Amino acid sequence: MAKVAVMGSGSWGTAFANVVADAGVADVVVYGRRAEVVDAINQRHENPDYFPGIPLNPAVSATADPAKALHAADFVVLAVPSQTLRDNLAAWREHIGAEAVTVSLMKGVELGTSLRMSEVVTEVLGVSADRVAVVSGPNLAREIAERQPATAVMACPHEPAAVRLQHICKSAYFRPYTTTDLVGVELGGAVKNIIALAVGVAVGMGFGDNAKASLITRGLAETVRLAVSLGADEHTLAGLAGLGDLVATCSSPLSRNRTFGERLGAGRTLDEVIAETKQTAEGVKSSESVLALARRADVEMPITEAVVAMMHHDLSPAEALAAFMSRTAKPERYGM
């Protein structure tokens, strides 16, 4: 059987490890930094920090030793906050096998470089893009941990690697699809967090479904613009990793980014919301790097601009709304 090392014991890492174990065709081990979480997974088959009361497959094992987790792993699944990836990879690099496929569960863009997560992996590990895959889609971790029906997209430029990854995580409740459009899948996953922040702000301000639908639709348009300008297939953004993930993240109270925006829109200060947020809301930091990427590509992203202004330049939600609504009128065209 193949061995899968899941590097990170947070909500999505734990849920994905459980999916692999439930599929029953690979051994899976989770690396966690904290001994109490590792012990709970091994002894009680539970991650009490993220999924209290939800049983994990007993085949999921855990370790606090990254070298042990990575030893002889065929798939190395990265489930850490995106802005910590570079440092973590540098520490783990010597333990990752030459033939291993590295799989990113992360949905962000690196600050300072505006590199997608797969690009950080290829740079730090010195591997080709054919050995890097991405998993994305409407993947609210708690629902998947509860074994509710879900789908995802496995993206890799080397299609056989995507198919192998698909095989190890297909189960009765988790249906994976494959694609070679790594760029489209990654950018769909990164930008949807930013749009979800904007939707959350609108909800927190008391606005209704018209505002939410408008932000989701125009958010998809700016995601398509950016992704296509960087070589993605526009049809990818109409699928699970684009529209599907966007709708789930913007609509669900389980979404960290939507919840973060909602608290901000309700009148809390940014510092207060950050202090209240236990898990990483990737869109807060990635909004800056995505906007830098868009400006480099000469792509307009007005919702992303408004989110950056609120998160990093002290613009109030009301001021951000006024700036967005006062933009020059123009015709609606797909991707415009």
C-alpha positions, 0 to 999 in steps of 0.5 A: 500500500502507498503511504500518505504523510499529512503534514499538519493536524489542523481541521483540513489536514485531519479531515483529509487524513480521515478521507484517505483512511476511509478509502482504504487503499493507503496507509496514512500518518498525520504529523502534529506539533503538539503531543496532546493532539497526537496522543488524542488521535492515536489513543481516542481516534479524535482531534478534540481541538477541531472535531470534538466528538467526531470519530476518526478512522482508527487507521489514522495514526499520528506522530510529533516527529516529522522525519517519522511521518515523512519516511518512505511517504509516497504522497506528502500532503501539506496542510499548514497555513500558507504563509508558514509553508516555506519555513516548514518545507525547508525544515522537512526537505531532507526527509522527503523522498525523491519520488514523492508527490507533494500535495498542497491543501493550502489556499493562499498566495505567499506574501512578498513573492506572490507565488502560488503554493505549488510554486513555493514547493517547486522552488524550495524542494527543487522539484518539477511541477509534475511532482506537485499536486493541489486539492481544492473545491468546496471542502468545508472540513467539518462536513467532510469529517462528519462524512457528509457527501463532498467533491474535490478536484485533484490538479497536477500537470502530470495527469497520472499523478493526479489519477493516483491521488484520486485513487487514494482518496475516493470513498463512499462520501468523497468524490474526487475529480482530476485536472491538469490545470494547476493554475486555475485550481490554485487561484480559484482556491486562493481568491475565493477566501478574499471574496468570502471576507467581502461577503462576510462584511456585507452580511455583518453590515446587515445587507441581504441576498442581493449584495451577497449574490452580487459579490459572489458573481463579481468575485468570480469575474475577477478571479477568472480575469486573474487566472486566465491572464496567468494561463488558466483555463477559464472553464476551470473557474466554472467548476468545483475549484472555482464557482463551487468553492466560492459558493460554499465559502461565501455561504457557510457559517463554517467558513473562517473567512466569511465569519471573519468578515462578518465580525468585522462588518458588525463593527468589531475592530480588526484587532478584536476579530483577529484575537477572536479567530482561533483558526487561520483566515487565509484571505486576510494575508493572501489578499495583499499578495493576490492584489500584488499578483493582479497588479503585476498582471495588469488585472483589475480586482476591485473587490480584492482592492476593497478587502486589502484596504479594510484589512491592511489600510484602516478603511472602514467597511462603509468606506469600502462599500462606497468606493466599490459602488462609485466605480465607473459604470460599464457593460457586463461581460464575462470576465469583465 
